[in-house]
């Protein structure tokens, strides 16, 4: 638990995306410090509806907003339109509606906003996303920051790299690897050499809370959340075998991979360290062991 939240009992904190993987962890952490948490899930409010978003925020009158909500559905024209509105516009709508007394609005962005790079990516890396999700997240971060600057509301965008931990969706990579360890079934893997920067979900929650309470954080700050270490898919499976004590059978090349997969994908988290005093504290082996114990 971050020391900065110790005095937050009774502070009204609005969390969007509260039903998601990271959102559930964040809400539990806020409950531990007796914050007055208002949770929004996709069942509570349509974040693609500007008037409803603004009216709902005005009714809550939050002291802090932690905007984690994101959409990914691209299955139809209507779904793509809704995804674009949620990822691109909802953050700006929230900023427009918060009271002047709001301490901060923090947006959880994504490393997919960046272009692929063979070098560690800092916050000056080009925004050249591949696919609808990254494009809408990148546009949303820019519009969110501009809206906050116009309002004079303190804001930050936290671009998380590959987040993992207990409670992640079953179809994602780490849960799939651990399920194969438990069941003994063969794990389909991508072609060798695809890398990601894996960051523990609790460390990402820490960064969200630290950014919300860091009153000296420059307005409009953008900070990368990652470990600065990248790991291939096959290396992660090796680590999973060690921490679970089970052999994981693999079919290398049987999985087609994702459109955004790349041979290099790693953060430069130096700005978060210097501005927030934040760093990822849980390494991959410990994080996989904790996930295994919780599965």
N, C-alpha and C positions, 0 to 999 in steps of 0.2 A: 504494500500500500504506500502511495506516495505521501511524504510528510506534508506536502502542500495542501492536501485535502483534509488534514486533521481538523481544521476549524470550519468545515463546510456544513455542519449540521444545519438543516433547515433551508439551505440554499436551493432554489428551484432550478433544476437542471432538465432541459428538454433533450431527449435522445431520440433521434430518428434512426430507422433501421434497427430498432431495439430487438426485433425478432430474429435478426441475422446472427451469423456465427460470432463475429466480433462484438456486435451489439449486446448479445446475451452476457458475455463476459464483462463488458463495461457496466451494464446495469447492476450486476451482482457486486462489482467493486464499489459503485456509488452507494448501494444499499448498506455496505459495510461501514460507511462513514456518515450514515444517517442523513444523506442528502434527500431533498424532496424531489423525487425523480418522476418526470412525466414521460411515459414511453409511447412512442408511435411505431406501429408496425404497418405493413402494407394493408392489413385488415382494418386499421383504425382510421386511416386518412389516405386519400388519393393525392399523392404528391405531384401528379401531373395536372392538377386543377389549381390554377393560380389563386382564384378567389377563396377557395376553401382553405388553402394553405395559409394565406395571409390572415383570414379570419381566425383560424385555429391558433396561430402564433400569438395574435393579439389577445386572445382569450387566456392563454397560458401565462403571458408576461414573464418569460424566463429570465433568470439571472445569468445563465450560461446555456448555450446550445452546442450540442455535440452532434453534428450532422453526418451520420454514417450511411444513410439510406442510399442504395444504388439499384439500378435495374439492368437486366441483361437480355431480356426477351427480344429477339429479332425475328420471330417466326412469321410475322405478317406485317403489312404496312401499318396497321393500327398499333401493333405491338411495338414496332420501331419508333413510331411517333411518341408513344407513351414513355418508352425508354429514354428517348432524346429529351423529353420534357423533364423527367425526374433527374437525370444525370446532369443536364445542362442548365436548367432554369430554376429548379426548386431551391437551390442554395441562395440564389439572389433574391427569390421571393421571401425566404425566411428572413434574410438580412433586412429587407425593406419593412418587415412587420415587427421586428423586436423593439422593445422600448429603449429609449435613450440610456436607461440605467443598465442595460445588458452589459455584463462584464466582458464577454467574448463569445464569438461564434467560430467554432472549429470544424473544418470540413475534412473528412477522411477521403483523400484522393487515392491514386493508384499509380504504380510504377509503369503501367501500360500507357500512361500519357506520354512517355518518352519514346524517342527513337532508339532502336537497338544500337549498342555500342560495344566495341571490344574492351573498353576501359571502364573503370568504376564511374558511375553516373552521379554527378553532383546536381545541384538545383539549377545550374546554368545549361544543362544538357538540352538539346533541341527537343521541342515537342513535335513529334512526328509519329503519332500512334498508328498502329495497324488494327483495323476492325472498328466496328461501331462502338463498342464499349469504351475503348481507349480514347477514341475521338470525342465522344460525348463527355467523358470525364475531364479531358483536357480543356474543352471549351467551357465546361461548367466551372472549373477552377478559376479560369480567367474572369468569367462573368461574376462569380462569387466575390473575388478579391476586389474587382472594380466597384461592385455595389457596396461592399463594406467600407472602402475608402471614401466613397461619396457620402455615406451615412456618418462616417467618423466612428464606426464600430470596430473594435479590435478583432482581428481575424487571423486565422492561419490555415494553410493547406498542408496536410501531412500525407505525403505520397508513400504509401506502404508498399513494400516489395512482397514476396510470397509468404503470406501469413498462414500459420498452421497451429494446431493444438486440439485439445479435446472439444468435441461438439461440432467439428467441421462436417460439412456435407459428405455423406458416404461415398459419393462418386469422385471426390477429389483425390489427389495422388496419395497423400500420407494415409488417410483412412483406408484407401484401397491396398496399400502396401501392408498395413497392419492387419487388415482382414485376411490377406493371403498368408501372413505368418500364422494366424490363428487357425485357418481352415486347411492349410496345406495345398490349396489350389495354386496352379501356375499363374504367375503374374505377367500379363502382357506389358512389355516395356517398349518405349520408343527406340529409334536408332540411337546408338551411343553418342555421348558428347553434348547433350542438351543440358544447359546449366540454369540454375535459379539461385537467388539469394533468399534463404528460408529464415523468416523471423517469427519468433514465438509470440503467440497472441497476447499473453500477459504483458510482454514488453510493449506491444502496440497500445494496449490499454493505458499503460503508464505514460506513454508519450501524449496521448489524448488528454489525460488529466493534467500532466505537467504543462502542456500548452495552454490549457484553459486557465490555469492559475498564475502563469508567468506574466505578470502585468508589465514587465520590462521587455517582453518580446516585441520586436519591431512590427508595426502594423503591416498586414499583408505578407507576413513571412511564409515562405514555402520551405518545408523540411522533409528530407528523405528519411524513411524509417526502414533500416535494414541492418545487416550484420557486417557488411563489407566483405563477406566470404560467399563464394558461389560453389555450388555442389551439383554434380551431374546426377541424373536420375538413378543411374546404376550405383553411384557412390552412396546415395541416400539409402538404397536397399541394403548395401553392405553394412551401414551403420544400424539399420533396423534389425538385421540378423544378429548383430552383436548385443544390442540392448534387449532383444526378446529372447535370445538363446535358441532361436528356431531358424532352420534353413528355409529360405524363400526361393522356390523354383521360379525360373524366369524364362520368358519367351522374348528375347531381344528382337526388336523390330516388328513385333506383332501389333503394337499400338501405333496408329497413324500420327499421333501427336496433335498439337494445336497449331492454329495459324500463327500464333505469336511466339512459338518456341524458337529459341535461338541458342547458338553455341556459347554466348556470353551474356550474362544478365546479373549485374551486381551493383549495389549501391555504394556511394561515398557518403557515409552518415556523419561526416565531420561537422556540418552546420548544426545538426541536432545536438551534438555533443557540446559545441561551443555556446549555443544560444539557450539550450534547455538543461545542459548537464546530463543529457539522456544518452544511454547506449543500450544495446541489446545485451541482456545479462544471462540469458539462457541459451546455451549452445545447442547444436542440433542433436547431439547424443542425449543430453538431458531432456530436451523437449520431446524427443521420440519416446524416451523412457516414461515420461509423465503421460504422454498420450496413450501409450500401451497400457499403463496401469489404470487409466480411466476408461479404456474401451471395453 
